[in-house]
Amino acid sequence: MTEVVAALIREGDRFLICRRPEQKSCALLWEFPGGKVEPGETPAQALIRECREELGITVSVGAPFFQVTHTYPDITVHLTLYQAGIAQGKPCLLEHSGMVWITPAEIGEYTFCPADAPILEKICAEWESTA
């Protein structure tokens, strides 16, 4: 099983999503920024590294928001989505083919990686309960 970490970066009532590059698996699907945990890294270290590599930002890593295990045809991932904030920098496209801030109401306008489905349900439920 591959350990994967991702960041739930909020700005008011919106959160950041990124579009996968055309040449990678799940090409052009939307996801949360993040990636694989490398040997010798903690999940927080991996998330900080991935956000730096993908978006040119430094994030502060908070508590886990949701965990899910998903089996794709070629890989099984254990994904942990962490609450995160931008500590330094402004997000820019270094690896992804797109980036946008969306509200939970806009989720249906984007096609996400399959592993993100239960995360998106929780985001909608949580945002609705605080509205």
N, C-alpha and C positions, 0 to 999 in steps of 0.2 A: 504494500500500500504506500502511496506517495503522499507525504504531508504537504499541504498547500495552505498558505495564509493569504488573507485579503483584508483590505481596509474599507470600513464604512466611514467615509469622510463626509460630514454634514456641514452645510452652510445654511443656517436658518431652516426652512422647510424643504430644502433640496439636499440631494446627495450626489456624489460623483461616480459616474460610470465611464468605462473605457471600452472601445471597440477593438477586438483582437485583430492582429495583422492578417492579411490575406494568405500568407505562406505558412501560418501555424495551424495546429488542430483547432477545431471549432472556429474556423476562419470567419471573420467579420461578425461574429456574435458579440454581444455586449456582456461585460463582466465588471466585477469590482477590481480595482488595482491590487496587484499582489503577485505571488508566484510560489515556486517550490522552496521548501526549507532545505538548505544544503547541509551536508554532514558537518557537525561541529557548531552549527548555529542554533540559537534559541529561536522560537517562533517570532518573538519581537525583533530580534536582530535581522531575521530574514525579511520581515515586513518593511523595516527601515531601509534595507538594501534594495529591495524590489521597487519601492516607491521612488528611491533616488535614481535607480536605473531607468525606470519606465516614465517617470514624470518630472524628474529633476527637483523633487521636494524632499524635505526632511519631515517625517511625521512623528508625532508623539503617540505611542501605542497605549490604548486604554484596555478596558476589560473585554473579554470575548462577548460578542453579540449573539452568535449562532454557530453551531457545528453541524456538519452533514458529511456523510460518506456517500459517494456516488460512483457507480461503475460505468465507465464509458467502454466502447468496444475494445480499446487498446490499453486502458489503464484504470485502476481504482484509486480515487483520491479521497483523502480525509481533509475536508476544507474547514478551516476556522476563520470566521469573519470577526475582526476586532474593531471596536470603536476606535477611531483615530482622529487626530487633528493635524492640521498643517502647522508645524512649528517654524518652518523656514522655507521661503521660496514661493513661487507661483507655478501651478501645474502647467506643464507643456508636453507636447507629444514627442517622446523620444523613441518609443517602440510601437505604440498603438496606432491604429488608423483613424481613430476618432475619440473624442472626449466631450462629455456634456454633463451639466448639472440638471437633475430632474427631480420632480416631486413624486411621491407614491402614486398620485393620480395619473402620471404619465408613463408608468411602467409598461402598460399594454402597447405602447407605441414602439417598443424596442424588443428585439428577439435576443434573449439571454442564453448563456451556456446552461445546459440542463441541470447541472449541480446547483445553480442559483435559485431554482424554483421555490424550494421551501424557505429560503432566506427572504425572497421577495414577498412571500405570503406573510411572514412575521413582520417585515417592515410595514406593510399595509395595515396589519392589525394594530401594531404599536402606534403608528401615526394617527390612526382613526381614534384610538382610545385617548389620545392627548389633545385631539382637536376640539 
